[in-house]
Amino acid sequence: MGKAVTGKNNWALFLLLLTGIVLGGFIGELTKGLSGLGWLNYGQSFGFADPIVLNLGILVISFGLTIKISIASIIGVIIAIFIYRLL
């Protein structure tokens, strides 16, 4: 018949995940100089090494993307999922 309503919003999950990634990355950057918490910043970066440039004569557009996944951002995602399940 119709779509079942579960009461949870997919946009809320997306925003919580995005917040968890951003706050986790921020906490990882803050703790990279600390001896006991430096492991939170351990991770991997991937993406385009150099930006892709599209030259249209009168308009030049540069595209670039780099993603860094760290232990702190993974913990942030786990906490965001936990908070979403509590809603």
PLY file of the C-alpha trace (Angstrom):
ply
format ascii 1.0
element vertex 87
property float x
property float y
property float z
element edge 86
property int vertex1
property int vertex2
end_header
0.00 0.00 0.00
2.02 2.93 1.28
5.46 3.52 2.62
5.82 2.46 6.25
6.60 5.31 8.60
9.33 4.40 11.06
9.44 7.74 12.85
13.12 8.32 12.06
14.29 10.81 9.51
17.08 10.00 7.06
18.16 13.64 7.07
18.64 13.48 10.82
20.93 10.47 10.38
22.87 12.27 7.65
23.32 15.39 9.76
24.35 13.38 12.81
26.91 11.41 10.77
28.29 14.60 9.24
28.53 16.20 12.68
30.29 13.11 14.05
32.83 13.14 11.21
33.55 16.87 11.56
33.77 16.89 15.36
35.83 13.69 15.36
38.26 15.16 12.84
38.47 18.37 14.85
39.18 16.46 18.07
41.78 14.37 16.22
43.56 17.51 15.03
43.50 18.98 18.55
45.01 15.85 20.09
47.77 15.18 17.54
50.38 16.95 19.67
49.42 15.27 22.94
51.44 12.22 23.94
48.61 10.11 25.36
45.95 11.00 22.78
48.01 11.36 19.60
46.68 8.02 18.32
43.27 9.64 17.74
44.69 11.53 14.75
46.08 8.37 13.12
44.42 7.76 9.79
44.60 7.85 6.03
44.05 10.62 3.49
42.95 9.98 -0.05
41.67 11.98 -2.98
43.08 13.98 -5.86
46.76 14.86 -5.41
46.43 17.87 -7.73
43.21 19.73 -8.47
41.54 19.11 -11.82
41.34 22.35 -13.80
38.63 23.02 -16.39
39.60 26.01 -18.54
36.64 27.35 -20.55
38.39 30.44 -21.88
36.66 33.11 -19.85
35.99 30.85 -16.86
38.46 28.58 -15.07
37.06 26.02 -12.61
39.22 23.94 -10.27
37.96 20.69 -8.75
39.68 19.08 -5.79
38.76 16.61 -3.11
40.73 15.16 -0.21
39.21 13.02 2.51
41.00 12.20 5.75
39.65 9.37 7.85
41.06 9.20 11.37
40.39 7.13 14.45
38.64 10.11 16.06
36.28 10.56 13.09
35.40 6.85 13.17
34.61 7.18 16.89
32.51 10.25 16.05
30.50 8.25 13.50
29.92 5.45 16.02
28.70 7.96 18.62
26.43 9.60 15.99
24.85 6.24 15.13
24.35 5.52 18.84
22.65 8.90 19.33
20.46 8.29 16.27
19.29 4.96 17.68
18.36 6.69 20.94
16.09 9.15 19.09
0 1
1 2
2 3
3 4
4 5
5 6
6 7
7 8
8 9
9 10
10 11
11 12
12 13
13 14
14 15
15 16
16 17
17 18
18 19
19 20
20 21
21 22
22 23
23 24
24 25
25 26
26 27
27 28
28 29
29 30
30 31
31 32
32 33
33 34
34 35
35 36
36 37
37 38
38 39
39 40
40 41
41 42
42 43
43 44
44 45
45 46
46 47
47 48
48 49
49 50
50 51
51 52
52 53
53 54
54 55
55 56
56 57
57 58
58 59
59 60
60 61
61 62
62 63
63 64
64 65
65 66
66 67
67 68
68 69
69 70
70 71
71 72
72 73
73 74
74 75
75 76
76 77
77 78
78 79
79 80
80 81
81 82
82 83
83 84
84 85
85 86
